[in-house]
Amino acid sequence: MNWILIQDALMIFLGILIEAVPFVLLGVLASNILKIYISDAVLLKWLPQNRVLGPIAGSALGFVFPVCECGNIPVARSMILKRISPHVVISFLLAAPTFNPIVIFATLAAFRNQPEILFMRLGFSLGIAMIIGFLFSFSRTPHDYLRHHLACSLDDSPTHLDATKATPRLTQFVNSSVHEFFEMSGVLVLGGLIASFSQIIVPREVITSIGTGPVSSVLAMMLLAVVVSICSNVDAFFALSYTNTFTTPSILAFLVFGPMIDIKALIMLRTIFRTKIIIWIALSTAALTFLITVFMNLNIS
């Protein structure tokens, strides 16, 4: 790999950081407000935990926490620590990057002459998030899928919790926010580096050359979404440049799958879940996105 390619990768990396860091900060602040100022009882009272309503409520939370796929990770961790069922949290993680006011406005602005793309994007994203959350609700030991430190935090002793509550809330908020921001930023840097160098190793042109058939075009755009790892707040404008090359269902595959599963999001999910559940989530999301958009492609071809 020559120096010019390395420079290109570093420029892509800086672009990823510039897009993502503000939303990571927003997510960290929202996370710590949730963790410190909202009691477990209040959250559990207002957020359904059952098999059907839980995924619906989790998916809709993105409208309350308008953060991208990076910023929703700290919020999800706080939800786990508040004893929110993991299947509700998974629905939130998958739906929030798309079902939030910023992304809705950006998608509508990019596709103002095709508003149906916005509605299909929202519908497919919410549907997939709810289905996967519902399926995960059948797990008998959901906490076994959590990272060890999170599982241990759920079993904290009363003495430890009382000691934490003795600290003024504002001090807790500041200390926790600073610690979590640096932790999330470190993970983001790692994910951003891998995503940026993967774009140099596997250029976009190679991916889009896979084909424009009903199946190959969907695969190409889903793979492109994973590799470019572009923030969901601006991905609609990126996808717009491919509308003359790919069909609408293929564009939707990019817009639906990318915010749920990309390189940096997969790495950041490692702060919550163990590897096996991340693979399960990624494969399930890919399968549902693929089936929906290929079915659409076959019906218009």
N, C-alpha and C positions, 0 to 999 in steps of 0.2 A: 504494500500500500504506500503510494508516494505522498509527499508532503502536501500537495494540492488537495488530494482526497481527504487527508487528515484535517486540513483547514476547513473544507466543506462540511465535514462531520461536526467540527467544533462550532461552526456557524449554526448548523441545524440544532445542536445541543443548546446553544444560547437561546435560540428561538423557542425551544420547548420550555426552558426555564422561565423566560419572560412571560410566556402564556400561562404557565401553571402556578408559579410561586404566589401571585396575589390570591388565587383561589385556595391554595393550601393554607395561607394565612387566614383567609375568611373561614375555611373549614375548621381550623384549629380554634379560632375564637368562638365559633358556634358550638364546637365540641365541648369546650370548657364552660360555656354558659349552661349547656345541657347538663354537664357532669356536676357542676358545683351549685348552680342556682335552682335547678329543678329536681325535686325529690323523686325517688324511685316510685313512690305511691302515686304521685300525680301522673307521671308518664305512663305507668301501667294502667291507670284508670282510663286515660284518654286514648290509649293505643291498643286496639284489640290484639289478642295473642292467639286466637284460635286459627284453625287450619285454613279457613276460607277468607274471613275478614282480615286476618293478619297480613297476608301478602298484598291485599288491596290497600290497606292503610299504609304499609311500608312503601309501596310504590308511589303513593300520593304525597309522601313526605318531601319528595324532591322540590315540590312547589314552595315548601316552607324553608328549606335549606338550599338556596340557589347556588350550588357549587358543582364544579366539574368532577370528572372521574378521579382526580387527585384530591380535591378538597373534601370529598365525601368520606374518605377513609377515616380521618380522625373523628368525624361525626358518628360513623358506624361503630368505632371502638367504644365511644362513650355510651352508645345505645346498648352494646353488649354488657358493659359494666353496670348499666342500669337494670340488668336482668331482662332485657327485651329478647324475645325468642330469636335464635339465629335465623330461622326461616323468614321472619319479618325483616331482619337486617339485610339478608341477601336480596330480597325484593327491593329494598331501598337502594342498595348499592348498584343494582342493575338499572333501575328506572331513573334515579336522581340525576345522572349526567344528561339526560334528555328531557325529562319532565320537570323543567324549571323555567322561570320567566325569561331568563337571559337567552337560553338556547332556543326557546320558542320564538322570541322576537328575532334572533339572528337567522333562524331557518326561514321565517316568513319574509325577512328582508332579502335573503339570497334568492329565494324561489317565489318572489312576489307574483310572477305570472303563472306559477303552478302551485297554488295553495294546497292542493290535494297531497303534495309531498309532505307538508307539515303534518296534516291529519293522519296520514298513513304512518309516518315516522313515530308519532306519539302513540298511535294505536298499537303498532307492532311492538314498540319498546315496552309499553305497559303490559301488554298481553304476555310477552316472553318473561318479563320480571315476575308477574303473578304466577305463571305456570311453574317456573323453577322454584319460587318460594313455596308454592303449594306442594310440589314433589318433595322438597327437602323437609317439609313438616312431618313426613312419615318416618323420619329417622328417630330411632329410639334413644340414641345417645348423641344428640347434636353437639353437646359441649366437647365431645371427643375430637371434634374437627377444629377446635380453637387452638391457637398457639398456646404453648405451655404457660407463658406468663399471664395471659388473659384468663385461662382456666384457673390458675392459682389466685388471681385477683378476685374472682367470684367467690372464693372460699376464704377471704380474709377474715381474721378473727375479730370479734366485737371490740377487743382492746385496741387493735390497730385502727379500726374505723373511728373509735372515740377520740383517739389521739389526733387523727386527721381533722375531725370536726372542731377540735380545740383551736386550730389555726384560723385567723380571720379569713373570711371568704375572699376578700379582694387579694390578699396575699396568696391564697391558694390559686386563685384565677391567674395571677401574673406568673407565678412560678411554674404552674402546670402548662400554661400557654407557651412560655419560652422553651421549656423542656420539650414539649410535643412538637413545636415548630421546627426546632433543630433536628429532632429525630425524623420527622416526616421529610424535611428538606434533604437529609442525607440519603434517604431511600429514593427520593425523587431524582437526585443527582445520579445515582446508580442506574435507575431506570432510564433516565434521559440519555445517559452515555450509551447504553446498550441500544436504545432506539435509534439514536443518531448514527452510530456506526453501522447498524444493520441496514440503514438506507443507502450507505455507500457500498456495502458488500452486495446488497440486492437492490439495485436501482429501481425506481418506479417504472421506468420504461420496460424493464424485464418482466415486471409483474403484470403490467397492462397488456403486454404482448401475448399473454397466455391465451387470449381469444375473446371474441365478442358473442359467442354462442349463448344459448339460454342457461347452460350450466357453467361453462368456463368463465363467462363474464361475471357471474355472481362470485365464483371462487376468487377471481382476480381482485375484485373490489373488496372482498372480505380480507384477503391477504394484505392488500394495500393499507386497509384500515389498521391492521395490527402493526405493520412495519412503520408507518409514518407517525403513529401515536400522537396525532394532532388533537388539541384540546376541543372538547365538544362545543365550546362557546364560539368557535370559528370554523369548525369543520364543514359547515354547510357551504361556505364560500369556496373552500378547497374543492368540495365535491362538484360545485357548479361548473368548474372548468372541464369536467369529464362528461357533461350532459350531451355533447355532440358525438361522443365516442361510444358511450354505454347507454343501455336502456334504463328507464325509470326504476324498475325493480332492482337492477344492479346498483344504481345510485343509492336506493333505499338500504340495500345490504350493507353498504359502506356507512350510511348514517345511523343505522340501528346497531350494527355489531361493534363498530369502532369505539363508541363511548362506553360500551360494556366491557370489552376485552381488547386491550392493546398492550404493548410490551411494558410500558411504565406502570399501567394499572395492575398488571399481573404481579409485578415485583412489589408494588405497594400493598397488594392484598396479602402478601406474606407476613405483614405485621399483624394480621388478624387470624387468618386461617392456615391450617397445615396444607402441605402440597397436594395431598390427595383430593381435598375438597375443592381446591382451586382448579385442578384439572377437571373435576366433575362439572363445576360451574362453567368453565370455558367450553368444554365439549358439548354440554347441553345447550348453551347459548348459540354456539356455532351451528348445531344441528337444526334448531328451531328457525334461526335466521335463514339458513340455507334452504330449508324446505318451503318456507313461506315465499321467499323471493324467486326461487326457481319455479314454483307453481305459477306465480304471476307471470314470469317470463314465458313459460310454455303456453299460457293462455293468450298472450298477445303476439306470439310468433306465428 
